[in-house]
Amino acid sequence: MFGNLAEMAKMMSKAKEIQANLKTFKEELPTMEFSATSPGSQVKITVSGDFRVKKVELSEEALKNRELLEDQILVATNSAVAAAKAAAQEKMNEITGGLGLNLPGIF
């Protein structure tokens, strides 16, 4: 009987630790930045960890072809967002010990 209580206490302690780490992570997420460039490096997009576009950088060459520029912006933006999501998921797995939790409001 006491063994089960000790296990329960360990689980509660671990749950509190995970909760504290998640709170910290959620606060840090908007300050994290991820950048990606388009093929040819004519467009560079930087997004925050909460998937907000923070910066768009365009080369002079990129400005010469509107259609190509639009495509490059899409590619770079999607790549930056994918990098942010992957890093956030990796951190989530680290915090939860790989429990595979998908907590609403984080991503």
Residue, then its C-alpha position, 0 to 999 in steps of 0.5 A: m500500500f505504501g509503495n503505491l502512495a510513494e509512486m503517486a507522490k512521485m507522479m504528482s511531483k513530476a506533473k508539477e514539474i512538467q506544469a512549471n516547465l510548460k508555463t516557462f516554455k509558453e512564456e518563452l515561445p514568442t521570444m524565439e525566432f526562426s528564419a528561412t530563405s527561399p531557393g536562391s536566397q532572394v527572400k528571407i523570412t523570420v517568424s517568432g515561436d508563436f508563428r508571427v512574421k517578424k521580418v521580411e528581407l528581399s534582395e534587389e534581384a527578387l524585386k525584378n520578378r513579381e511572380l517569382l517573388e510571391d512564390q519565394i515569399l510563400v516558400a520562405t514563410n512556410s519553411a520558417v513556420a515549419a522550423a518554428k513548429a518543429a522546434a516547439q514540438e521538440k521542446m514539448n517532447e523534452i518537457t513532457g519526457g516524450l509522453g506525446l502530449n498535444l496540449p491546446g493553446i501551445f501550438 
